[in-house]
């Protein structure tokens, strides 16, 4: 079992930046591939970014490429999402997720592939 706790959300003006953190506890963090998803009101949960367990490979949704960056510190059991040049359409609840199933590189964008989720942190971008 893995427990995930997100932090760092808030209200920011368009063009601003936020850094989200997700700290894991319960099992060996570096066994897990990690990802960030988001869900806006009335919309389905969508993937944002993912990083493999060895912190070598990253994947991003087209909508955030060049603006967001995922990173992880395995020594601190924490994954980060640096969000720059924020837009009002980035407004959502952001969730981190962890998984260790096979075929991560085929499945990183699928919410159903991940086994553990945090409670979410609200990000609101004003225009």
N, CA, C and O atoms as a GROMACS GRO file, in nm:
protein
  508
    1UNK      N    1   0.084  -0.119   0.000
    1UNK     CA    2   0.000   0.000   0.000
    1UNK      C    3   0.088   0.125   0.000
    1UNK      O    4   0.190   0.131   0.070
    2UNK      N    5   0.048   0.223  -0.079
    2UNK     CA    6   0.120   0.349  -0.088
    2UNK      C    7   0.022   0.462  -0.059
    2UNK      O    8  -0.088   0.465  -0.113
    3UNK      N    9   0.064   0.552   0.025
    3UNK     CA   10  -0.016   0.672   0.053
    3UNK      C   11   0.051   0.792  -0.016
    3UNK      O   12   0.172   0.811  -0.006
    4UNK      N   13  -0.030   0.871  -0.085
    4UNK     CA   14   0.021   0.986  -0.160
    4UNK      C   15  -0.048   1.112  -0.109
    4UNK      O   16  -0.170   1.115  -0.093
    5UNK      N   17   0.031   1.215  -0.083
    5UNK     CA   18  -0.024   1.340  -0.036
    5UNK      C   19   0.031   1.454  -0.122
    5UNK      O   20   0.152   1.478  -0.126
    6UNK      N   21  -0.060   1.525  -0.190
    6UNK     CA   22  -0.020   1.638  -0.274
    6UNK      C   23  -0.023   1.768  -0.195
    6UNK      O   24  -0.095   1.781  -0.096
    7UNK      N   25   0.056   1.862  -0.241
    7UNK     CA   26   0.055   1.997  -0.184
    7UNK      C   27   0.105   2.093  -0.289
    7UNK      O   28   0.161   2.053  -0.391
    8UNK      N   29   0.085   2.224  -0.262
    8UNK     CA   30   0.140   2.325  -0.350
    8UNK      C   31   0.040   2.394  -0.441
    8UNK      O   32   0.075   2.489  -0.511
    9UNK      N   33  -0.084   2.347  -0.439
    9UNK     CA   34  -0.185   2.413  -0.522
    9UNK      C   35  -0.219   2.551  -0.468
    9UNK      O   36  -0.176   2.590  -0.359
   10UNK      N   37  -0.298   2.625  -0.547
   10UNK     CA   38  -0.338   2.758  -0.504
   10UNK      C   39  -0.394   2.838  -0.618
   10UNK      O   40  -0.424   2.786  -0.726
   11UNK      N   41  -0.408   2.968  -0.593
   11UNK     CA   42  -0.460   3.062  -0.692
   11UNK      C   43  -0.344   3.142  -0.749
   11UNK      O   44  -0.262   3.196  -0.675
   12UNK      N   45  -0.338   3.149  -0.882
   12UNK     CA   46  -0.229   3.221  -0.948
   12UNK      C   47  -0.285   3.290  -1.071
   12UNK      O   48  -0.381   3.243  -1.132
   13UNK      N   49  -0.225   3.400  -1.108
   13UNK     CA   50  -0.267   3.471  -1.229
   13UNK      C   51  -0.210   3.403  -1.353
   13UNK      O   52  -0.108   3.335  -1.347
   14UNK      N   53  -0.278   3.421  -1.462
   14UNK     CA   54  -0.229   3.367  -1.589
   14UNK      C   55  -0.087   3.417  -1.615
   14UNK      O   56  -0.055   3.533  -1.593
   15UNK      N   57  -0.003   3.324  -1.662
   15UNK     CA   58   0.137   3.355  -1.684
   15UNK      C   59   0.225   3.322  -1.566
   15UNK      O   60   0.348   3.322  -1.577
   16UNK      N   61   0.164   3.294  -1.452
   16UNK     CA   62   0.240   3.265  -1.331
   16UNK      C   63   0.284   3.121  -1.323
   16UNK      O   64   0.266   3.043  -1.417
   17UNK      N   65   0.343   3.086  -1.209
   17UNK     CA   66   0.399   2.953  -1.188
   17UNK      C   67   0.355   2.897  -1.054
   17UNK      O   68   0.327   2.970  -0.960
   18UNK      N   69   0.349   2.766  -1.049
   18UNK     CA   70   0.328   2.692  -0.925
   18UNK      C   71   0.411   2.566  -0.930
   18UNK      O   72   0.442   2.514  -1.038
   19UNK      N   73   0.447   2.516  -0.813
   19UNK     CA   74   0.517   2.388  -0.804
   19UNK      C   75   0.439   2.296  -0.712
   19UNK      O   76   0.423   2.325  -0.593
   20UNK      N   77   0.391   2.188  -0.767
   20UNK     CA   78   0.318   2.088  -0.688
   20UNK      C   79   0.416   1.982  -0.638
   20UNK      O   80   0.514   1.950  -0.704
   21UNK      N   81   0.386   1.930  -0.521
   21UNK     CA   82   0.463   1.822  -0.464
   21UNK      C   83   0.370   1.708  -0.428
   21UNK      O   84   0.254   1.729  -0.396
   22UNK      N   85   0.424   1.588  -0.433
   22UNK     CA   86   0.349   1.469  -0.392
   22UNK      C   87   0.446   1.379  -0.317
   22UNK      O   88   0.544   1.330  -0.373
   23UNK      N   89   0.417   1.359  -0.190
   23UNK     CA   90   0.504   1.279  -0.107
   23UNK      C   91   0.439   1.144  -0.080
   23UNK      O   92   0.322   1.136  -0.045
   24UNK      N   93   0.518   1.038  -0.096
   24UNK     CA   94   0.468   0.903  -0.081
   24UNK      C   95   0.518   0.840   0.048
   24UNK      O   96   0.627   0.871   0.097
   25UNK      N   97   0.437   0.753   0.102
   25UNK     CA   98   0.478   0.676   0.220
   25UNK      C   99   0.418   0.538   0.210
   25UNK      O  100   0.320   0.516   0.140
   26UNK      N  101   0.477   0.445   0.280
   26UNK     CA  102   0.420   0.313   0.290
   26UNK      C  103   0.502   0.203   0.227
   26UNK      O  104   0.517   0.096   0.287
   27UNK      N  105   0.557   0.226   0.109
   27UNK     CA  106   0.638   0.125   0.043
   27UNK      C  107   0.752   0.194  -0.031
   27UNK      O  108   0.759   0.317  -0.034
   28UNK      N  109   0.839   0.115  -0.089
   28UNK     CA  110   0.958   0.169  -0.153
   28UNK      C  111   0.919   0.256  -0.273
   28UNK      O  112   0.867   0.208  -0.374
   29UNK      N  113   0.947   0.384  -0.259
   29UNK     CA  114   0.903   0.482  -0.358
   29UNK      C  115   0.964   0.454  -0.494
   29UNK      O  116   0.894   0.466  -0.595
   30UNK      N  117   1.090   0.416  -0.500
   30UNK     CA  118   1.153   0.403  -0.630
   30UNK      C  119   1.116   0.273  -0.701
   30UNK      O  120   1.176   0.240  -0.804
   31UNK      N  121   1.019   0.199  -0.648
   31UNK     CA  122   0.960   0.088  -0.723
   31UNK      C  123   0.848   0.134  -0.815
   31UNK      O  124   0.802   0.058  -0.899
   32UNK      N  125   0.806   0.259  -0.799
   32UNK     CA  126   0.685   0.307  -0.865
   32UNK      C  127   0.713   0.410  -0.973
   32UNK      O  128   0.792   0.502  -0.956
   33UNK      N  129   0.645   0.391  -1.085
   33UNK     CA  130   0.634   0.497  -1.183
   33UNK      C  131   0.531   0.597  -1.132
   33UNK      O  132   0.432   0.559  -1.069
   34UNK      N  133   0.556   0.725  -1.159
   34UNK     CA  134   0.470   0.829  -1.103
   34UNK      C  135   0.412   0.917  -1.212
   34UNK      O  136   0.471   0.932  -1.320
   35UNK      N  137   0.296   0.974  -1.184
   35UNK     CA  138   0.232   1.060  -1.284
   35UNK      C  139   0.148   1.166  -1.216
   35UNK      O  140   0.114   1.157  -1.098
   36UNK      N  141   0.117   1.267  -1.292
   36UNK     CA  142   0.022   1.370  -1.253
   36UNK      C  143  -0.095   1.368  -1.351
   36UNK      O  144  -0.076   1.362  -1.473
   37UNK      N  145  -0.214   1.374  -1.296
   37UNK     CA  146  -0.337   1.388  -1.373
   37UNK      C  147  -0.409   1.513  -1.322
   37UNK      O  148  -0.374   1.568  -1.217
   38UNK      N  149  -0.509   1.556  -1.397
   38UNK     CA  150  -0.591   1.667  -1.350
   38UNK      C  151  -0.735   1.647  -1.395
   38UNK      O  152  -0.764   1.577  -1.493
   39UNK      N  153  -0.823   1.711  -1.321
   39UNK     CA  154  -0.965   1.700  -1.354
   39UNK      C  155  -1.031   1.835  -1.330
   39UNK      O  156  -1.033   1.886  -1.218
   40UNK      N  157  -1.086   1.891  -1.436
   40UNK     CA  158  -1.158   2.017  -1.429
   40UNK      C  159  -1.306   1.987  -1.406
   40UNK      O  160  -1.352   1.877  -1.437
   41UNK      N  161  -1.382   2.082  -1.353
   41UNK     CA  162  -1.525   2.058  -1.329
   41UNK      C  163  -1.597   2.018  -1.457
   41UNK      O  164  -1.584   2.082  -1.561
   42UNK      N  165  -1.673   1.911  -1.447
   42UNK     CA  166  -1.752   1.864  -1.560
   42UNK      C  167  -1.674   1.791  -1.667
   42UNK      O  168  -1.729   1.756  -1.771
   43UNK      N  169  -1.545   1.768  -1.642
   43UNK     CA  170  -1.462   1.699  -1.741
   43UNK      C  171  -1.403   1.572  -1.683
   43UNK      O  172  -1.400   1.553  -1.562
   44UNK      N  173  -1.358   1.486  -1.772
   44UNK     CA  174  -1.293   1.363  -1.728
   44UNK      C  175  -1.150   1.392  -1.680
   44UNK      O  176  -1.088   1.492  -1.716
   45UNK      N  177  -1.100   1.300  -1.598
   45UNK     CA  178  -0.963   1.312  -1.553
   45UNK      C  179  -0.870   1.291  -1.672
   45UNK      O  180  -0.891   1.200  -1.752
   46UNK      N  181  -0.769   1.375  -1.684
   46UNK     CA  182  -0.678   1.364  -1.798
   46UNK      C  183  -0.533   1.362  -1.749
   46UNK      O  184  -0.499   1.421  -1.646
   47UNK      N  185  -0.450   1.294  -1.825
   47UNK     CA  186  -0.310   1.286  -1.786
   47UNK      C  187  -0.240   1.417  -1.815
   47UNK      O  188  -0.278   1.491  -1.905
   48UNK      N  189  -0.139   1.444  -1.737
   48UNK     CA  190  -0.060   1.565  -1.754
   48UNK      C  191   0.085   1.528  -1.783
   48UNK      O  192   0.143   1.572  -1.883
   49UNK      N  193   0.145   1.448  -1.694
   49UNK     CA  194   0.286   1.414  -1.708
   49UNK      C  195   0.315   1.288  -1.632
   49UNK      O  196   0.243   1.253  -1.538
   50UNK      N  197   0.420   1.219  -1.672
   50UNK     CA  198   0.460   1.096  -1.602
   50UNK      C  199   0.611   1.082  -1.608
   50UNK      O  200   0.678   1.137  -1.696
   51UNK      N  201   0.662   1.007  -1.514
   51UNK     CA  202   0.805   0.980  -1.507
   51UNK      C  203   0.826   0.837  -1.462
   51UNK      O  204   0.756   0.790  -1.372
   52UNK      N  205   0.921   0.766  -1.523
   52UNK     CA  206   0.942   0.627  -1.484
   52UNK      C  207   1.016   0.621  -1.350
   52UNK      O  208   1.064   0.723  -1.300
   53UNK      N  209   1.023   0.504  -1.293
   53UNK     CA  210   1.074   0.488  -1.158
   53UNK      C  211   1.221   0.525  -1.144
   53UNK      O  212   1.266   0.562  -1.036
   54UNK      N  213   1.295   0.516  -1.255
   54UNK     CA  214   1.438   0.547  -1.250
   54UNK      C  215   1.467   0.694  -1.277
   54UNK      O  216   1.583   0.736  -1.281
   55UNK      N  217   1.360   0.774  -1.295
   55UNK     CA  218   1.374   0.919  -1.318
   55UNK      C  219   1.452   0.949  -1.444
   55UNK      O  220   1.522   1.050  -1.452
   56UNK      N  221   1.440   0.861  -1.543
   56UNK     CA  222   1.513   0.880  -1.668
   56UNK      C  223   1.422   0.931  -1.779
   56UNK      O  224   1.461   1.018  -1.857
   57UNK      N  225   1.302   0.878  -1.785
   57UNK     CA  226   1.213   0.905  -1.897
   57UNK      C  227   1.089   0.979  -1.849
   57UNK      O  228   1.031   0.945  -1.745
   58UNK      N  229   1.049   1.080  -1.925
   58UNK     CA  230   0.929   1.156  -1.894
   58UNK      C  231   0.835   1.156  -2.015
   58UNK      O  232   0.877   1.135  -2.129
   59UNK      N  233   0.710   1.178  -1.986
   59UNK     CA  234   0.608   1.192  -2.089
   59UNK      C  235   0.517   1.308  -2.049
   59UNK      O  236   0.492   1.330  -1.931
   60UNK      N  237   0.469   1.380  -2.150
   60UNK     CA  238   0.383   1.495  -2.125
   60UNK      C  239   0.265   1.496  -2.221
   60UNK      O  240   0.275   1.454  -2.336
   61UNK      N  241   0.154   1.545  -2.171
   61UNK     CA  242   0.042   1.574  -2.259
   61UNK      C  243   0.080   1.692  -2.349
   61UNK      O  244   0.155   1.780  -2.308
   62UNK      N  245   0.029   1.691  -2.470
   62UNK     CA  246   0.062   1.798  -2.565
   62UNK      C  247   0.027   1.936  -2.509
   62UNK      O  248   0.096   2.034  -2.537
   63UNK      N  249  -0.080   1.942  -2.432
   63UNK     CA  250  -0.128   2.070  -2.383
   63UNK      C  251  -0.034   2.137  -2.283
   63UNK      O  252  -0.046   2.257  -2.257
   64UNK      N  253   0.061   2.060  -2.226
   64UNK     CA  254   0.150   2.117  -2.125
   64UNK      C  255   0.296   2.112  -2.164
   64UNK      O  256   0.382   2.162  -2.091
   65UNK      N  257   0.327   2.052  -2.278
   65UNK     CA  258   0.467   2.042  -2.322
   65UNK      C  259   0.531   2.180  -2.333
   65UNK      O  260   0.472   2.273  -2.387
   66UNK      N  261   0.650   2.190  -2.280
   66UNK     CA  262   0.721   2.317  -2.283
   66UNK      C  263   0.686   2.410  -2.170
   66UNK      O  264   0.754   2.511  -2.150
   67UNK      N  265   0.581   2.379  -2.094
   67UNK     CA  266   0.539   2.464  -1.982
   67UNK      C  267   0.553   2.393  -1.847
   67UNK      O  268   0.588   2.456  -1.747
   68UNK      N  269   0.526   2.265  -1.844
   68UNK     CA  270   0.530   2.187  -1.720
   68UNK      C  271   0.652   2.094  -1.723
   68UNK      O  272   0.699   2.053  -1.829
   69UNK      N  273   0.702   2.063  -1.604
   69UNK     CA  274   0.813   1.970  -1.593
   69UNK      C  275   0.792   1.881  -1.471
   69UNK      O  276   0.768   1.930  -1.360
   70UNK      N  277   0.800   1.751  -1.493
   70UNK     CA  278   0.789   1.655  -1.383
   70UNK      C  279   0.929   1.614  -1.340
   70UNK      O  280   1.018   1.598  -1.423
   71UNK      N  281   0.947   1.597  -1.212
   71UNK     CA  282   1.074   1.549  -1.159
   71UNK      C  283   1.046   1.469  -1.032
   71UNK      O  284   0.935   1.473  -0.978
   72UNK      N  285   1.145   1.397  -0.986
   72UNK     CA  286   1.127   1.320  -0.863
   72UNK      C  287   1.257   1.315  -0.786
   72UNK      O  288   1.366   1.320  -0.844
   73UNK      N  289   1.244   1.305  -0.656
   73UNK     CA  290   1.357   1.288  -0.566
   73UNK      C  291   1.332   1.159  -0.490
   73UNK      O  292   1.257   1.158  -0.392
   74UNK      N  293   1.393   1.053  -0.535
   74UNK     CA  294   1.367   0.923  -0.473
   74UNK      C  295   1.416   0.918  -0.328
   74UNK      O  296   1.362   0.841  -0.247
   75UNK      N  297   1.515   0.998  -0.295
   75UNK     CA  298   1.564   0.999  -0.157
   75UNK      C  299   1.462   1.062  -0.063
   75UNK      O  300   1.461   1.032   0.057
   76UNK      N  301   1.375   1.149  -0.118
   76UNK     CA  302   1.275   1.217  -0.036
   76UNK      C  303   1.134   1.164  -0.062
   76UNK      O  304   1.037   1.217  -0.010
   77UNK      N  305   1.125   1.057  -0.144
   77UNK     CA  306   0.994   0.997  -0.173
   77UNK      C  307   0.895   1.098  -0.228
   77UNK      O  308   0.777   1.096  -0.194
   78UNK      N  309   0.943   1.186  -0.313
   78UNK     CA  310   0.860   1.297  -0.359
   78UNK      C  311   0.870   1.314  -0.510
   78UNK      O  312   0.978   1.302  -0.568
   79UNK      N  313   0.757   1.341  -0.572
   79UNK     CA  314   0.751   1.377  -0.713
   79UNK      C  315   0.698   1.520  -0.721
   79UNK      O  316   0.613   1.562  -0.642
   80UNK      N  317   0.750   1.594  -0.818
   80UNK     CA  318   0.715   1.735  -0.833
   80UNK      C  319   0.654   1.760  -0.970
   80UNK      O  320   0.677   1.685  -1.065
   81UNK      N  321   0.576   1.866  -0.977
   81UNK     CA  322   0.529   1.916  -1.106
   81UNK      C  323   0.548   2.067  -1.106
   81UNK      O  324   0.475   2.141  -1.040
   82UNK      N  325   0.648   2.112  -1.181
   82UNK     CA  326   0.671   2.254  -1.197
   82UNK      C  327   0.584   2.304  -1.312
   82UNK      O  328   0.593   2.253  -1.424
   83UNK      N  329   0.501   2.401  -1.283
   83UNK     CA  330   0.406   2.451  -1.383
   83UNK      C  331   0.436   2.598  -1.409
   83UNK      O  332   0.423   2.682  -1.320
   84UNK      N  333   0.474   2.627  -1.530
   84UNK     CA  334   0.506   2.765  -1.571
   84UNK      C  335   0.409   2.811  -1.679
   84UNK      O  336   0.339   2.731  -1.740
   85UNK      N  337   0.407   2.941  -1.700
   85UNK     CA  338   0.320   3.000  -1.804
   85UNK      C  339   0.178   2.946  -1.793
   85UNK      O  340   0.119   2.904  -1.892
   86UNK      N  341   0.126   2.948  -1.674
   86UNK     CA  342  -0.007   2.891  -1.650
   86UNK      C  343  -0.116   2.966  -1.724
   86UNK      O  344  -0.109   3.088  -1.743
   87UNK      N  345  -0.216   2.890  -1.766
   87UNK     CA  346  -0.329   2.944  -1.841
   87UNK      C  347  -0.458   2.914  -1.764
   87UNK      O  348  -0.462   2.821  -1.684
   88UNK      N  349  -0.562   2.992  -1.787
   88UNK     CA  350  -0.689   2.962  -1.719
   88UNK      C  351  -0.737   2.820  -1.744
   88UNK      O  352  -0.800   2.760  -1.657
   89UNK      N  353  -0.710   2.766  -1.860
   89UNK     CA  354  -0.753   2.629  -1.890
   89UNK      C  355  -0.675   2.522  -1.814
   89UNK      O  356  -0.708   2.404  -1.821
   90UNK      N  357  -0.572   2.562  -1.742
   90UNK     CA  358  -0.501   2.469  -1.654
   90UNK      C  359  -0.572   2.452  -1.519
   90UNK      O  360  -0.533   2.368  -1.438
   91UNK      N  361  -0.675   2.530  -1.496
   91UNK     CA  362  -0.750   2.522  -1.371
   91UNK      C  363  -0.812   2.384  -1.356
   91UNK      O  364  -0.886   2.338  -1.443
   92UNK      N  365  -0.782   2.319  -1.245
   92UNK     CA  366  -0.830   2.182  -1.220
   92UNK      C  367  -0.782   2.137  -1.083
   92UNK      O  368  -0.702   2.203  -1.018
   93UNK      N  369  -0.834   2.024  -1.041
   93UNK     CA  370  -0.775   1.952  -0.928
   93UNK      C  371  -0.667   1.861  -0.984
   93UNK      O  372  -0.691   1.783  -1.077
   94UNK      N  373  -0.549   1.870  -0.928
   94UNK     CA  374  -0.435   1.793  -0.975
   94UNK      C  375  -0.410   1.676  -0.879
   94UNK      O  376  -0.406   1.693  -0.757
   95UNK      N  377  -0.395   1.558  -0.938
   95UNK     CA  378  -0.374   1.436  -0.861
   95UNK      C  379  -0.240   1.373  -0.899
   95UNK      O  380  -0.202   1.372  -1.016
   96UNK      N  381  -0.170   1.320  -0.801
   96UNK     CA  382  -0.057   1.236  -0.836
   96UNK      C  383  -0.100   1.090  -0.824
   96UNK      O  384  -0.191   1.055  -0.750
   97UNK      N  385  -0.031   1.007  -0.898
   97UNK     CA  386  -0.064   0.866  -0.907
   97UNK      C  387   0.063   0.784  -0.912
   97UNK      O  388   0.167   0.830  -0.960
   98UNK      N  389   0.054   0.661  -0.861
   98UNK     CA  390   0.168   0.571  -0.858
   98UNK      C  391   0.126   0.435  -0.910
   98UNK      O  392   0.015   0.388  -0.884
   99UNK      N  393   0.216   0.372  -0.984
   99UNK     CA  394   0.187   0.237  -1.034
   99UNK      C  395   0.315   0.162  -1.058
   99UNK      O  396   0.421   0.220  -1.078
  100UNK      N  397   0.304   0.028  -1.055
  100UNK     CA  398   0.421  -0.057  -1.077
  100UNK      C  399   0.391  -0.173  -1.170
  100UNK      O  400   0.469  -0.268  -1.177
  101UNK      N  401   0.281  -0.165  -1.241
  101UNK     CA  402   0.247  -0.274  -1.334
  101UNK      C  403   0.342  -0.271  -1.454
  101UNK      O  404   0.412  -0.173  -1.475
  102UNK      N  405   0.343  -0.380  -1.531
  102UNK     CA  406   0.423  -0.378  -1.655
  102UNK      C  407   0.367  -0.282  -1.759
  102UNK      O  408   0.255  -0.231  -1.748
  103UNK      N  409   0.450  -0.258  -1.860
  103UNK     CA  410   0.410  -0.182  -1.978
  103UNK      C  411   0.378  -0.037  -1.946
  103UNK      O  412   0.284   0.021  -2.001
  104UNK      N  413   0.458   0.021  -1.859
  104UNK     CA  414   0.438   0.161  -1.824
  104UNK      C  415   0.444   0.250  -1.948
  104UNK      O  416   0.362   0.341  -1.962
  105UNK      N  417   0.539   0.223  -2.038
  105UNK     CA  418   0.560   0.314  -2.152
  105UNK      C  419   0.448   0.304  -2.255
  105UNK      O  420   0.438   0.388  -2.344
  106UNK      N  421   0.365   0.202  -2.243
  106UNK     CA  422   0.246   0.194  -2.327
  106UNK      C  423   0.124   0.249  -2.257
  106UNK      O  424   0.024   0.281  -2.322
  107UNK      N  425   0.130   0.260  -2.126
  107UNK     CA  426   0.010   0.286  -2.047
  107UNK      C  427   0.016   0.411  -1.962
  107UNK      O  428  -0.078   0.438  -1.887
  108UNK      N  429   0.121   0.488  -1.972
  108UNK     CA  430   0.144   0.596  -1.876
  108UNK      C  431   0.030   0.698  -1.875
  108UNK      O  432   0.007   0.765  -1.774
  109UNK      N  433  -0.041   0.711  -1.985
  109UNK     CA  434  -0.145   0.811  -1.997
  109UNK      C  435  -0.282   0.760  -1.952
  109UNK      O  436  -0.379   0.836  -1.953
  110UNK      N  437  -0.292   0.635  -1.912
  110UNK     CA  438  -0.419   0.575  -1.874
  110UNK      C  439  -0.437   0.575  -1.723
  110UNK      O  440  -0.357   0.515  -1.651
  111UNK      N  441  -0.540   0.643  -1.675
  111UNK     CA  442  -0.563   0.650  -1.531
  111UNK      C  443  -0.580   0.511  -1.470
  111UNK      O  444  -0.538   0.487  -1.357
  112UNK      N  445  -0.641   0.419  -1.544
  112UNK     CA  446  -0.665   0.286  -1.492
  112UNK      C  447  -0.540   0.203  -1.469
  112UNK      O  448  -0.544   0.101  -1.400
  113UNK      N  449  -0.427   0.247  -1.525
  113UNK     CA  450  -0.303   0.171  -1.507
  113UNK      C  451  -0.246   0.191  -1.367
  113UNK      O  452  -0.174   0.105  -1.316
  114UNK      N  453  -0.277   0.303  -1.304
  114UNK     CA  454  -0.219   0.338  -1.174
  114UNK      C  455  -0.302   0.279  -1.061
  114UNK      O  456  -0.425   0.272  -1.070
  115UNK      N  457  -0.235   0.238  -0.957
  115UNK     CA  458  -0.302   0.172  -0.844
  115UNK      C  459  -0.326   0.264  -0.725
  115UNK      O  460  -0.414   0.238  -0.644
  116UNK      N  461  -0.249   0.370  -0.715
  116UNK     CA  462  -0.260   0.455  -0.596
  116UNK      C  463  -0.273   0.600  -0.639
  116UNK      O  464  -0.210   0.647  -0.734
  117UNK      N  465  -0.357   0.671  -0.564
  117UNK     CA  466  -0.388   0.810  -0.596
  117UNK      C  467  -0.384   0.895  -0.470
  117UNK      O  468  -0.417   0.849  -0.361
  118UNK      N  469  -0.345   1.020  -0.488
  118UNK     CA  470  -0.357   1.116  -0.379
  118UNK      C  471  -0.496   1.176  -0.376
  118UNK      O  472  -0.582   1.141  -0.457
  119UNK      N  473  -0.518   1.266  -0.280
  119UNK     CA  474  -0.650   1.325  -0.262
  119UNK      C  475  -0.673   1.445  -0.353
  119UNK      O  476  -0.786   1.491  -0.368
  120UNK      N  477  -0.566   1.496  -0.414
  120UNK     CA  478  -0.577   1.607  -0.507
  120UNK      C  479  -0.548   1.741  -0.442
  120UNK      O  480  -0.566   1.760  -0.322
  121UNK      N  481  -0.503   1.834  -0.525
  121UNK     CA  482  -0.479   1.970  -0.482
  121UNK      C  483  -0.533   2.065  -0.589
  121UNK      O  484  -0.509   2.045  -0.708
  122UNK      N  485  -0.604   2.168  -0.546
  122UNK     CA  486  -0.671   2.258  -0.640
  122UNK      C  487  -0.573   2.361  -0.695
  122UNK      O  488  -0.497   2.424  -0.621
  123UNK      N  489  -0.576   2.375  -0.826
  123UNK     CA  490  -0.500   2.481  -0.895
  123UNK      C  491  -0.600   2.568  -0.968
  123UNK      O  492  -0.678   2.518  -1.050
  124UNK      N  493  -0.599   2.697  -0.940
  124UNK     CA  494  -0.689   2.790  -1.006
  124UNK      C  495  -0.606   2.901  -1.070
  124UNK      O  496  -0.527   2.967  -1.004
  125UNK      N  497  -0.626   2.919  -1.200
  125UNK     CA  498  -0.553   3.020  -1.274
  125UNK      C  499  -0.652   3.127  -1.320
  125UNK      O  500  -0.744   3.099  -1.397
  126UNK      N  501  -0.633   3.247  -1.274
  126UNK     CA  502  -0.723   3.357  -1.309
  126UNK      C  503  -0.672   3.431  -1.432
  126UNK      O  504  -0.551   3.442  -1.455
  127UNK      N  505  -0.766   3.482  -1.510
  127UNK     CA  506  -0.728   3.552  -1.634
  127UNK      C  507  -0.706   3.700  -1.610
  127UNK      O  508  -0.673   3.774  -1.703
   0.00000   0.00000   0.00000
